[in-house]
Amino acid sequence: PEFSKFATPSTRLGLKGGGFHNEFINNGVKYGVVGLLFTTLLFLGPALFFFNILRTQSSNRYALLGITYITVQAVSALSYQVLDFKFTASLYGLMIVALAYLALNYCNNNHNTNS
């Protein structure tokens, strides 16, 4: 609402159709503080999960790969709306689930061999 006081109708239409080319800002403007919070949690939640695995098992290459993937996606989200498209959002979710499974499986296999 505050933005519309300063923007011309054509600028508002362009931003509505094209967005800000930044996932965080775009969702913050579209959905307010809740949008910004949930966008941040989409990257921060899985990252904390993988960091927790690395904290207990520093040699877990799948957890390290998960953190790397999330970091690349989060940096990419600064210049493009990564999760706005169905196929990239699906790929992100699939990669997080697959890497989480591999990281937990690696933990379980190492725990069983050490016992």
N, C-alpha and C positions, 0 to 999 in steps of 0.2 A: 504493500500500500504506500509506504513512504517513497519508494522508488518511482512510482507512477507520477508523483508530483513534479519530478525533474525530467523524466523521459518523454520523448515525443511518442505519438501513437505508433509510428513506424519502428522506432527503437524497441518499444514494448513488444510489438509483434515479432520482430527479429529474435529477441531474446526468448520469447515463448516458444518459437519454432526451433531455433538453433541451440539455445541454452548458452551457458557460460564456458563450455569446454573445460570444466573443472568439476569433478564429481561432488566434491565437498561443498563448494559454493553453490552449484546448481541445486543440489538437494536442500541446502540451507535456505535458499531463496524460495524454492517451490514449496517446501514443507515446514519451514521455520526451524527453530532450535531442535525440535524432535527429529527432523530430517537430517540435520547435521550430526546429531548424536547417534542415530542409527547407522548412518554412513560410516562414521568413525568406528562404531562397534563391529561393523562387517569386516573391517580389517584388523582391529585391535583384539577382538575375541579369539579368533583362530591363532593370532600371533602369540597371545598369552598362553594358549594351550601348548603350542610348540616350544615356547620358552620354558614352560614348566617341565616338559619332557627333557629338554636339553640340560636343565638344571640338575636333574637326577641322573641323567645318562648322557654325558657330553659327547660320546662317540656315535650317537644316533644320527646317521647321515640323512635319514628321511625327515626328521624334525628340522634339521638345518636347511634342507631343501624346501620345506614348508615355509620357514621364515624368509628364505630368499624369494620364493614365489610371491608371498604376501607383500614383501617390500617392493618388488618390481611392479606389482599391480597397484600398490598405493602410490608409488611415484608416478606411474602412468596415469592414475586417476587425477593427478594434479594438472594434467594438460589435456585430458580427454575424459569423456563420460564412459568409463569402462563398464560399469554395471547397469547402464541404462538399456542395453540391448539384450534380448533374450539369450542369444547364443553366447555372448561373453559372460553374462551372469551365470548361465548354466555351466560353462567351462570352469569358471571360478569355483562354484560350489562343488563340482565333480572333482576338481584337483584337490581342494581342501579335504574332502572326504577320503579320497584315495590316499593322499599323503598322511592323513591322520591314521588310517587303517594300517599303512605300512610302518609308521612310527610306533604305534602300539604293538603291532606284531613283532617288530624288532625288539621292543622292550620285553615282551613275554618270552621270546626265544632266548634272549640273553639271560633272563631271570631263571629260566628252566635249566639252562646249561651250567649256571653257576651254583645251583642248589645241589 
